[in-house]
Amino acid sequence: MSTPKQFDRLVPTGDTHERDVCRTCGFVNYQNPRIVVGSVVRHAGKVLLCRRAIEPRRGFWTVPAGYLELHETPEDGARREAREEALADLALGELLAIYSVPHLSQVQLIWRAELNTPGTGTALFGAGEESLEVALFDWDNLPTDEIAFPTVHWMLKHEREVMAKGYRGPFGNPE
């Protein structure tokens, strides 16, 4: 039976930041930012949004996105999140943006994407377990007062900018 680790907060030898260090064995418990992956999904001149069925911000609209899983590529994670939240199969395009959200220890990787239309020309999507509903919105009729997070506003603004001016590499946090 192993002894439970008991941690002290200190700067390990050769490091520059305080960390949780086991006082018995010296194990350093590094904590790193969480990576969020997702996409701004387009179809027939509209954008796909999901109404959240979970907290935080239950009932508000977002793009399909969530935490990257271990042993998963960011692209596979973005496609998985679209399947889980919107029952959607995506064709990923360019990386739209890399956002830093330091107060949440998040880095967000957001792609441009299109809904795949398997043989029928019709986009298939629906509400997954984490969504109350999923819908395609005209760009001029987005539920802007019901958007879940500031970064979703940024994503939608950046996607519109790409649509108007062309792709010029991934965006970052607005000023």
Secondary structure as UniProt FT lines:
FT   STRAND          7..10
FT   TURN            13..14
FT   STRAND          19..22
FT   TURN            23..25
FT   STRAND          28..29
FT   STRAND          34..43
FT   TURN            44..45
FT   STRAND          46..52
FT   TURN            58..59
FT   STRAND          61..62
FT   STRAND          65..67
FT   TURN            70..71
FT   HELIX           74..86
FT   STRAND          90..101
FT   HELIX           102..104
FT   STRAND          106..115
FT   TURN            118..120
FT   TURN            129..130
FT   STRAND          131..138
FT   HELIX           139..141
FT   HELIX           144..146
FT   HELIX           150..165
//
